[in-house]
């Protein structure tokens, strides 16, 4: 079954341009404009604001990366559990379908005792 990931790719492309190109340009433009009121005037410059934005963006990317890592580890754990249980399920299926059950008390020994 093949999944169509074109919708995710478009969303990722839009998010990339928004967070990496448009928002830093908007921050840069906003600092070049004069403050409308004195309460909006800041003591720091554009470099500090962009560094702060970069730090926030890196923190969000780190949290998202840890989330994906946890999902991948859980998926691998489920696969390992499935592979660990699968041989047991196959053996129990053989035990139930076998005419001569070697794993129980009713195997060859009981028939040999009946013939004596």
C-alpha positions, 0 to 999 in steps of 0.5 A: 500500500503506497501512501501519498505524501504530497500534502505533507510535503506542501505543508512542510515547504510552506512551514519552511518558508514561513519560519525560515524566510518570512518571519525573520524578514518581518522581524528585520522590517519591524525593527527598521520602522520607528516606534509608534508609541514610546512603550514599543521602543526597545533597548536591543537591536535586530541581531538580538531579536533574530538570535532569540527567534533562532533559539526558539526555532531550534528549541521547537525543532529539538522537541519535534526531533525527540518526539519523532525519535520516541515514536520510532523507538515505540514502533521498533519495540512493537515490532520486536515484541511481535517477532518475539511472540511469533515463534511461540504462536507458530509452535502452539499452532503446530501443537494443536494441528499435529496428529502426534503431539510431542509436547504433551503427555498424550504423545507416543507414550500413551499409544505405546502403553495402550498396545501393551 
